[in-house]
Amino acid sequence: VTTEHAALTTGEIVFKNVELRLDVLQEELGLPVVFTRGFIQELRVYVPVAGLLRENIRFTLCNVELVASSPESWQTPKRNSSKVAGKRDEARRTGSESDKDPTTEGWAKSMLNRIALNIRVEVRNMVFKFRTETYVSSVSWQSLTFDPCDPSWRAGFVNVSGETKAAFKTITLKQVTWCLDAVGQDSHRSYEA
């Protein structure tokens, strides 16, 4: 990973050539596939330091490649049960502490929730390849965007209010392509991970 630039005054950090940790990806997603490569050419993080409660935090991932193959056995990867149990116990403790006093949310938790609900994520030029012995399937898109929006579906920084404190997100997907290529003796295609 290389950092192209980081500026505290503008709130932007740019990382280049980010290799994803496949073991963490495998464990967190729990999909019945084996990840063989995960790469992000550019990761931009924008934190509006001066307007944190007025502007969205933005994550922009450019030129993402994710390659997976079929596992030798079709069992879903097992999550670390002690890790899951630890998270569950922590959630119970946190929940029981907040049940004691309904006003414990406070300004800090309220502010952090407001910031977290207004995060914008954009993934540009994503390619996901799935390889088996007989075929290679790939799905790609030009742009996938998750935007916070108000109840009228207008994107922007929103204030969550009301009893339900419902949060709305729009998902925009542009120029999706799906390819399925046979891999055999006659039409062997070589794909490097």
MIBAGU-811864 format. One record per residue (C-alpha): x, y, z; residue in one letter; residue number from 1. Coordinates in Angstrom, 3 decimals. Each point is the difference from the previous one (the first is absolute). Layout:
<atoms>
<atom><c1>X</c1><c2>Y</c2><c3>Z</c3><r>A</r><k>NUM</k></atom>
...
</atoms>
This chain:
<atoms>
<atom><c1>0.000</c1><c2>0.000</c2><c3>0.000</c3><r>V</r><k>1</k></atom>
<atom><c1>1.285</c1><c2>3.418</c2><c3>-0.869</c3><r>T</r><k>2</k></atom>
<atom><c1>-1.505</c1><c2>3.270</c2><c3>1.086</c3><r>T</r><k>3</k></atom>
<atom><c1>-0.145</c1><c2>2.489</c2><c3>-2.846</c3><r>E</r><k>4</k></atom>
<atom><c1>-0.933</c1><c2>2.879</c2><c3>2.220</c3><r>H</r><k>5</k></atom>
<atom><c1>-1.645</c1><c2>0.759</c2><c3>3.286</c3><r>A</r><k>6</k></atom>
<atom><c1>-1.155</c1><c2>3.482</c2><c3>0.850</c3><r>A</r><k>7</k></atom>
<atom><c1>-1.584</c1><c2>0.790</c2><c3>3.334</c3><r>L</r><k>8</k></atom>
<atom><c1>-1.226</c1><c2>3.384</c2><c3>-1.149</c3><r>T</r><k>9</k></atom>
<atom><c1>-1.975</c1><c2>-1.417</c2><c3>-2.925</c3><r>T</r><k>10</k></atom>
<atom><c1>-0.808</c1><c2>-3.272</c2><c3>1.773</c3><r>G</r><k>11</k></atom>
<atom><c1>1.014</c1><c2>-2.222</c2><c3>-2.909</c3><r>E</r><k>12</k></atom>
<atom><c1>2.201</c1><c2>-3.080</c2><c3>0.153</c3><r>I</r><k>13</k></atom>
<atom><c1>0.902</c1><c2>-1.986</c2><c3>-3.122</c3><r>V</r><k>14</k></atom>
<atom><c1>1.400</c1><c2>-3.525</c2><c3>0.148</c3><r>F</r><k>15</k></atom>
<atom><c1>1.436</c1><c2>-1.737</c2><c3>-3.068</c3><r>K</r><k>16</k></atom>
<atom><c1>0.356</c1><c2>-3.728</c2><c3>-0.736</c3><r>N</r><k>17</k></atom>
<atom><c1>-1.909</c1><c2>-1.400</c2><c3>2.961</c3><r>V</r><k>18</k></atom>
<atom><c1>0.146</c1><c2>-3.802</c2><c3>0.287</c3><r>E</r><k>19</k></atom>
<atom><c1>-3.008</c1><c2>-1.366</c2><c3>1.892</c3><r>L</r><k>20</k></atom>
<atom><c1>0.548</c1><c2>-2.506</c2><c3>2.789</c3><r>R</r><k>21</k></atom>
<atom><c1>-1.639</c1><c2>-3.070</c2><c3>-1.455</c3><r>L</r><k>22</k></atom>
<atom><c1>-0.258</c1><c2>-1.846</c2><c3>3.322</c3><r>D</r><k>23</k></atom>
<atom><c1>-1.992</c1><c2>2.863</c2><c3>1.539</c3><r>V</r><k>24</k></atom>
<atom><c1>-2.166</c1><c2>0.324</c2><c3>-3.109</c3><r>L</r><k>25</k></atom>
<atom><c1>-0.664</c1><c2>-3.740</c2><c3>0.067</c3><r>Q</r><k>26</k></atom>
<atom><c1>-0.900</c1><c2>-0.015</c2><c3>3.686</c3><r>E</r><k>27</k></atom>
<atom><c1>-2.208</c1><c2>3.096</c2><c3>-0.049</c3><r>E</r><k>28</k></atom>
<atom><c1>-1.988</c1><c2>-0.842</c2><c3>-3.135</c3><r>L</r><k>29</k></atom>
<atom><c1>-0.309</c1><c2>-3.718</c2><c3>0.735</c3><r>G</r><k>30</k></atom>
<atom><c1>-0.761</c1><c2>-0.827</c2><c3>-3.642</c3><r>L</r><k>31</k></atom>
<atom><c1>0.521</c1><c2>-3.517</c2><c3>-1.414</c3><r>P</r><k>32</k></atom>
<atom><c1>2.899</c1><c2>1.190</c2><c3>-2.167</c3><r>V</r><k>33</k></atom>
<atom><c1>3.751</c1><c2>0.310</c2><c3>0.479</c3><r>V</r><k>34</k></atom>
<atom><c1>1.376</c1><c2>3.476</c2><c3>-0.649</c3><r>F</r><k>35</k></atom>
<atom><c1>3.300</c1><c2>-0.106</c2><c3>-1.887</c3><r>T</r><k>36</k></atom>
<atom><c1>0.549</c1><c2>3.703</c2><c3>-0.676</c3><r>R</r><k>37</k></atom>
<atom><c1>-1.351</c1><c2>3.306</c2><c3>1.221</c3><r>G</r><k>38</k></atom>
<atom><c1>1.439</c1><c2>3.283</c2><c3>-1.203</c3><r>F</r><k>39</k></atom>
<atom><c1>-0.964</c1><c2>3.687</c2><c3>0.017</c3><r>I</r><k>40</k></atom>
<atom><c1>2.074</c1><c2>2.267</c2><c3>-2.230</c3><r>Q</r><k>41</k></atom>
<atom><c1>-1.143</c1><c2>3.177</c2><c3>1.749</c3><r>E</r><k>42</k></atom>
<atom><c1>-1.885</c1><c2>0.594</c2><c3>3.235</c3><r>L</r><k>43</k></atom>
<atom><c1>-1.045</c1><c2>3.569</c2><c3>0.779</c3><r>R</r><k>44</k></atom>
<atom><c1>-1.352</c1><c2>0.955</c2><c3>3.400</c3><r>V</r><k>45</k></atom>
<atom><c1>-1.450</c1><c2>3.477</c2><c3>0.419</c3><r>Y</r><k>46</k></atom>
<atom><c1>-0.866</c1><c2>1.183</c2><c3>3.506</c3><r>V</r><k>47</k></atom>
<atom><c1>-1.394</c1><c2>3.553</c2><c3>0.010</c3><r>P</r><k>48</k></atom>
<atom><c1>1.818</c1><c2>1.180</c2><c3>3.102</c3><r>V</r><k>49</k></atom>
<atom><c1>-1.646</c1><c2>3.425</c2><c3>0.123</c3><r>A</r><k>50</k></atom>
<atom><c1>-3.470</c1><c2>-1.233</c2><c3>-0.972</c3><r>G</r><k>51</k></atom>
<atom><c1>-0.240</c1><c2>-3.448</c2><c3>1.563</c3><r>L</r><k>52</k></atom>
<atom><c1>-3.648</c1><c2>0.558</c2><c3>0.987</c3><r>L</r><k>53</k></atom>
<atom><c1>-0.931</c1><c2>1.591</c2><c3>-3.341</c3><r>R</r><k>54</k></atom>
<atom><c1>1.859</c1><c2>-2.036</c2><c3>-2.644</c3><r>E</r><k>55</k></atom>
<atom><c1>0.293</c1><c2>-3.704</c2><c3>-0.797</c3><r>N</r><k>56</k></atom>
<atom><c1>3.097</c1><c2>-2.020</c2><c3>0.730</c3><r>I</r><k>57</k></atom>
<atom><c1>0.869</c1><c2>-1.548</c2><c3>-3.368</c3><r>R</r><k>58</k></atom>
<atom><c1>1.789</c1><c2>-3.232</c2><c3>-0.822</c3><r>F</r><k>59</k></atom>
<atom><c1>0.909</c1><c2>-0.402</c2><c3>-3.673</c3><r>T</r><k>60</k></atom>
<atom><c1>1.521</c1><c2>-3.259</c2><c3>-1.210</c3><r>L</r><k>61</k></atom>
<atom><c1>1.402</c1><c2>0.065</c2><c3>-3.538</c3><r>C</r><k>62</k></atom>
<atom><c1>0.989</c1><c2>-2.992</c2><c3>-2.140</c3><r>N</r><k>63</k></atom>
<atom><c1>-0.902</c1><c2>-2.840</c2><c3>2.331</c3><r>V</r><k>64</k></atom>
<atom><c1>0.715</c1><c2>-3.630</c2><c3>-0.861</c3><r>E</r><k>65</k></atom>
<atom><c1>-1.251</c1><c2>-2.954</c2><c3>1.993</c3><r>L</r><k>66</k></atom>
<atom><c1>0.719</c1><c2>-3.574</c2><c3>-1.119</c3><r>V</r><k>67</k></atom>
<atom><c1>-1.528</c1><c2>-3.107</c2><c3>1.541</c3><r>A</r><k>68</k></atom>
<atom><c1>-0.077</c1><c2>-3.675</c2><c3>-0.808</c3><r>S</r><k>69</k></atom>
<atom><c1>-2.126</c1><c2>-2.929</c2><c3>1.046</c3><r>S</r><k>70</k></atom>
<atom><c1>1.124</c1><c2>-1.692</c2><c3>3.197</c3><r>P</r><k>71</k></atom>
<atom><c1>1.043</c1><c2>-3.628</c2><c3>0.097</c3><r>E</r><k>72</k></atom>
<atom><c1>-2.952</c1><c2>-0.741</c2><c3>2.287</c3><r>S</r><k>73</k></atom>
<atom><c1>-3.316</c1><c2>1.859</c2><c3>-0.004</c3><r>W</r><k>74</k></atom>
<atom><c1>-0.114</c1><c2>0.823</c2><c3>3.680</c3><r>Q</r><k>75</k></atom>
<atom><c1>-0.449</c1><c2>3.590</c2><c3>1.058</c3><r>T</r><k>76</k></atom>
<atom><c1>3.145</c1><c2>1.216</c2><c3>1.777</c3><r>P</r><k>77</k></atom>
<atom><c1>-0.487</c1><c2>-0.182</c2><c3>3.738</c3><r>K</r><k>78</k></atom>
<atom><c1>0.297</c1><c2>3.210</c2><c3>1.899</c3><r>R</r><k>79</k></atom>
<atom><c1>2.141</c1><c2>0.133</c2><c3>3.062</c3><r>N</r><k>80</k></atom>
<atom><c1>-2.610</c1><c2>-0.884</c2><c3>2.639</c3><r>S</r><k>81</k></atom>
<atom><c1>1.916</c1><c2>1.666</c2><c3>2.847</c3><r>S</r><k>82</k></atom>
<atom><c1>0.177</c1><c2>3.237</c2><c3>-1.996</c3><r>K</r><k>83</k></atom>
<atom><c1>-3.746</c1><c2>-0.115</c2><c3>-0.745</c3><r>V</r><k>84</k></atom>
<atom><c1>-0.801</c1><c2>-0.853</c2><c3>3.621</c3><r>A</r><k>85</k></atom>
<atom><c1>2.190</c1><c2>2.885</c2><c3>1.179</c3><r>G</r><k>86</k></atom>
<atom><c1>-1.832</c1><c2>2.445</c2><c3>-2.273</c3><r>K</r><k>87</k></atom>
<atom><c1>-3.354</c1><c2>-1.352</c2><c3>1.193</c3><r>R</r><k>88</k></atom>
<atom><c1>0.995</c1><c2>0.356</c2><c3>3.679</c3><r>D</r><k>89</k></atom>
<atom><c1>1.264</c1><c2>3.532</c2><c3>-0.620</c3><r>E</r><k>90</k></atom>
<atom><c1>-3.286</c1><c2>0.915</c2><c3>-1.711</c3><r>A</r><k>91</k></atom>
<atom><c1>-1.956</c1><c2>-1.378</c2><c3>2.951</c3><r>R</r><k>92</k></atom>
<atom><c1>2.081</c1><c2>2.003</c2><c3>2.483</c3><r>R</r><k>93</k></atom>
<atom><c1>-0.375</c1><c2>3.159</c2><c3>-2.060</c3><r>T</r><k>94</k></atom>
<atom><c1>-3.715</c1><c2>-0.609</c2><c3>-0.442</c3><r>G</r><k>95</k></atom>
<atom><c1>-0.581</c1><c2>-0.672</c2><c3>3.703</c3><r>S</r><k>96</k></atom>
<atom><c1>1.899</c1><c2>3.150</c2><c3>0.968</c3><r>E</r><k>97</k></atom>
<atom><c1>-2.115</c1><c2>2.159</c2><c3>-2.314</c3><r>S</r><k>98</k></atom>
<atom><c1>-3.226</c1><c2>-1.668</c2><c3>1.214</c3><r>D</r><k>99</k></atom>
<atom><c1>0.577</c1><c2>1.430</c2><c3>3.476</c3><r>K</r><k>100</k></atom>
<atom><c1>-0.519</c1><c2>3.593</c2><c3>-1.119</c3><r>D</r><k>101</k></atom>
<atom><c1>-1.833</c1><c2>0.793</c2><c3>-3.258</c3><r>P</r><k>102</k></atom>
<atom><c1>1.775</c1><c2>3.380</c2><c3>-0.281</c3><r>T</r><k>103</k></atom>
<atom><c1>3.493</c1><c2>-1.521</c2><c3>-0.135</c3><r>T</r><k>104</k></atom>
<atom><c1>0.382</c1><c2>0.632</c2><c3>-3.739</c3><r>E</r><k>105</k></atom>
<atom><c1>1.437</c1><c2>3.404</c2><c3>0.732</c3><r>G</r><k>106</k></atom>
<atom><c1>1.379</c1><c2>2.488</c2><c3>-2.448</c3><r>W</r><k>107</k></atom>
<atom><c1>3.138</c1><c2>-1.994</c2><c3>-0.926</c3><r>A</r><k>108</k></atom>
<atom><c1>-1.838</c1><c2>-3.178</c2><c3>-0.985</c3><r>K</r><k>109</k></atom>
<atom><c1>-2.659</c1><c2>2.024</c2><c3>-1.782</c3><r>S</r><k>110</k></atom>
<atom><c1>2.663</c1><c2>1.897</c2><c3>-1.957</c3><r>M</r><k>111</k></atom>
<atom><c1>1.895</c1><c2>-3.200</c2><c3>-0.911</c3><r>L</r><k>112</k></atom>
<atom><c1>-3.228</c1><c2>-1.670</c2><c3>-1.182</c3><r>N</r><k>113</k></atom>
<atom><c1>-0.826</c1><c2>3.052</c2><c3>-2.097</c3><r>R</r><k>114</k></atom>
<atom><c1>3.458</c1><c2>-0.054</c2><c3>-1.605</c3><r>I</r><k>115</k></atom>
<atom><c1>-0.097</c1><c2>-3.775</c2><c3>-0.611</c3><r>A</r><k>116</k></atom>
<atom><c1>-3.431</c1><c2>0.138</c2><c3>-1.645</c3><r>L</r><k>117</k></atom>
<atom><c1>1.265</c1><c2>2.638</c2><c3>-2.434</c3><r>N</r><k>118</k></atom>
<atom><c1>2.979</c1><c2>-1.895</c2><c3>-1.401</c3><r>I</r><k>119</k></atom>
<atom><c1>0.112</c1><c2>-0.146</c2><c3>-3.795</c3><r>R</r><k>120</k></atom>
<atom><c1>1.746</c1><c2>-2.901</c2><c3>-1.759</c3><r>V</r><k>121</k></atom>
<atom><c1>0.857</c1><c2>-0.178</c2><c3>-3.695</c3><r>E</r><k>122</k></atom>
<atom><c1>1.674</c1><c2>-2.937</c2><c3>-1.723</c3><r>V</r><k>123</k></atom>
<atom><c1>1.264</c1><c2>0.818</c2><c3>-3.508</c3><r>R</r><k>124</k></atom>
<atom><c1>1.112</c1><c2>-2.602</c2><c3>-2.538</c3><r>N</r><k>125</k></atom>
<atom><c1>-0.547</c1><c2>-3.171</c2><c3>2.000</c3><r>M</r><k>126</k></atom>
<atom><c1>0.755</c1><c2>-3.458</c2><c3>-1.388</c3><r>V</r><k>127</k></atom>
<atom><c1>-0.961</c1><c2>-3.176</c2><c3>1.826</c3><r>F</r><k>128</k></atom>
<atom><c1>1.242</c1><c2>-3.270</c2><c3>-1.545</c3><r>K</r><k>129</k></atom>
<atom><c1>-1.070</c1><c2>-3.466</c2><c3>1.035</c3><r>F</r><k>130</k></atom>
<atom><c1>2.150</c1><c2>-2.849</c2><c3>-1.325</c3><r>R</r><k>131</k></atom>
<atom><c1>-0.657</c1><c2>-3.711</c2><c3>-0.161</c3><r>T</r><k>132</k></atom>
<atom><c1>1.650</c1><c2>-2.753</c2><c3>-1.999</c3><r>E</r><k>133</k></atom>
<atom><c1>-2.578</c1><c2>0.338</c2><c3>-2.802</c3><r>T</r><k>134</k></atom>
<atom><c1>-0.841</c1><c2>3.714</c2><c3>-0.176</c3><r>Y</r><k>135</k></atom>
<atom><c1>0.862</c1><c2>3.528</c2><c3>1.033</c3><r>V</r><k>136</k></atom>
<atom><c1>-2.879</c1><c2>2.284</c2><c3>0.844</c3><r>S</r><k>137</k></atom>
<atom><c1>0.522</c1><c2>3.712</c2><c3>0.487</c3><r>S</r><k>138</k></atom>
<atom><c1>-2.256</c1><c2>2.847</c2><c3>1.036</c3><r>V</r><k>139</k></atom>
<atom><c1>1.159</c1><c2>3.566</c2><c3>-0.447</c3><r>S</r><k>140</k></atom>
<atom><c1>-1.481</c1><c2>3.446</c2><c3>0.281</c3><r>W</r><k>141</k></atom>
<atom><c1>0.987</c1><c2>3.561</c2><c3>-0.631</c3><r>Q</r><k>142</k></atom>
<atom><c1>-1.451</c1><c2>1.455</c2><c3>3.190</c3><r>S</r><k>143</k></atom>
<atom><c1>-1.817</c1><c2>-1.159</c2><c3>3.131</c3><r>L</r><k>144</k></atom>
<atom><c1>-1.025</c1><c2>2.732</c2><c3>2.438</c3><r>T</r><k>145</k></atom>
<atom><c1>-1.625</c1><c2>-0.133</c2><c3>3.449</c3><r>F</r><k>146</k></atom>
<atom><c1>-1.404</c1><c2>3.433</c2><c3>0.865</c3><r>D</r><k>147</k></atom>
<atom><c1>-1.810</c1><c2>1.123</c2><c3>3.148</c3><r>P</r><k>148</k></atom>
<atom><c1>-3.264</c1><c2>1.716</c2><c3>-0.850</c3><r>C</r><k>149</k></atom>
<atom><c1>-3.069</c1><c2>1.531</c2><c3>1.571</c3><r>D</r><k>150</k></atom>
<atom><c1>-3.483</c1><c2>-1.629</c2><c3>0.041</c3><r>P</r><k>151</k></atom>
<atom><c1>-0.662</c1><c2>1.595</c2><c3>-3.416</c3><r>S</r><k>152</k></atom>
<atom><c1>3.024</c1><c2>-1.897</c2><c3>-1.420</c3><r>W</r><k>153</k></atom>
<atom><c1>2.106</c1><c2>3.133</c2><c3>-0.551</c3><r>R</r><k>154</k></atom>
<atom><c1>3.686</c1><c2>-0.694</c2><c3>0.586</c3><r>A</r><k>155</k></atom>
<atom><c1>1.984</c1><c2>2.159</c2><c3>2.390</c3><r>G</r><k>156</k></atom>
<atom><c1>0.807</c1><c2>0.426</c2><c3>3.676</c3><r>F</r><k>157</k></atom>
<atom><c1>-3.093</c1><c2>-0.963</c2><c3>1.960</c3><r>V</r><k>158</k></atom>
<atom><c1>-1.088</c1><c2>0.444</c2><c3>3.575</c3><r>N</r><k>159</k></atom>
<atom><c1>-1.630</c1><c2>-3.115</c2><c3>1.390</c3><r>V</r><k>160</k></atom>
<atom><c1>-2.952</c1><c2>0.915</c2><c3>2.147</c3><r>S</r><k>161</k></atom>
<atom><c1>-3.323</c1><c2>-1.309</c2><c3>1.186</c3><r>G</r><k>162</k></atom>
<atom><c1>-0.877</c1><c2>-2.940</c2><c3>2.196</c3><r>E</r><k>163</k></atom>
<atom><c1>1.273</c1><c2>-2.660</c2><c3>-2.401</c3><r>T</r><k>164</k></atom>
<atom><c1>3.134</c1><c2>1.913</c2><c3>-0.991</c3><r>K</r><k>165</k></atom>
<atom><c1>-0.222</c1><c2>-1.666</c2><c3>-3.392</c3><r>A</r><k>166</k></atom>
<atom><c1>2.985</c1><c2>0.378</c2><c3>-2.302</c3><r>A</r><k>167</k></atom>
<atom><c1>-0.351</c1><c2>-0.108</c2><c3>-3.781</c3><r>F</r><k>168</k></atom>
<atom><c1>2.650</c1><c2>-0.924</c2><c3>-2.560</c3><r>K</r><k>169</k></atom>
<atom><c1>-0.042</c1><c2>-0.049</c2><c3>-3.770</c3><r>T</r><k>170</k></atom>
<atom><c1>2.058</c1><c2>-2.476</c2><c3>-1.965</c3><r>I</r><k>171</k></atom>
<atom><c1>0.980</c1><c2>0.951</c2><c3>-3.536</c3><r>T</r><k>172</k></atom>
<atom><c1>1.606</c1><c2>-2.560</c2><c3>-2.295</c3><r>L</r><k>173</k></atom>
<atom><c1>1.244</c1><c2>1.020</c2><c3>-3.461</c3><r>K</r><k>174</k></atom>
<atom><c1>1.155</c1><c2>-2.045</c2><c3>-2.985</c3><r>Q</r><k>175</k></atom>
<atom><c1>-0.038</c1><c2>-3.559</c2><c3>1.310</c3><r>V</r><k>176</k></atom>
<atom><c1>1.544</c1><c2>-2.772</c2><c3>-2.106</c3><r>T</r><k>177</k></atom>
<atom><c1>-0.049</c1><c2>-3.731</c2><c3>0.631</c3><r>W</r><k>178</k></atom>
<atom><c1>2.227</c1><c2>-2.384</c2><c3>-1.947</c3><r>C</r><k>179</k></atom>
<atom><c1>0.201</c1><c2>-3.773</c2><c3>0.055</c3><r>L</r><k>180</k></atom>
<atom><c1>2.972</c1><c2>-1.580</c2><c3>-1.755</c3><r>D</r><k>181</k></atom>
<atom><c1>0.580</c1><c2>-3.724</c2><c3>-0.401</c3><r>A</r><k>182</k></atom>
<atom><c1>3.383</c1><c2>-1.336</c2><c3>0.938</c3><r>V</r><k>183</k></atom>
<atom><c1>0.877</c1><c2>-3.254</c2><c3>-1.693</c3><r>G</r><k>184</k></atom>
<atom><c1>2.597</c1><c2>-1.689</c2><c3>-2.139</c3><r>Q</r><k>185</k></atom>
<atom><c1>-1.339</c1><c2>1.578</c2><c3>-3.192</c3><r>D</r><k>186</k></atom>
<atom><c1>-0.576</c1><c2>3.484</c2><c3>1.332</c3><r>S</r><k>187</k></atom>
<atom><c1>2.402</c1><c2>0.311</c2><c3>2.919</c3><r>H</r><k>188</k></atom>
<atom><c1>0.109</c1><c2>3.479</c2><c3>1.477</c3><r>R</r><k>189</k></atom>
<atom><c1>2.769</c1><c2>0.934</c2><c3>2.370</c3><r>S</r><k>190</k></atom>
<atom><c1>-0.970</c1><c2>2.253</c2><c3>2.908</c3><r>Y</r><k>191</k></atom>
<atom><c1>2.637</c1><c2>1.130</c2><c3>2.455</c3><r>E</r><k>192</k></atom>
<atom><c1>-0.982</c1><c2>0.762</c2><c3>3.562</c3><r>A</r><k>193</k></atom>
</atoms>
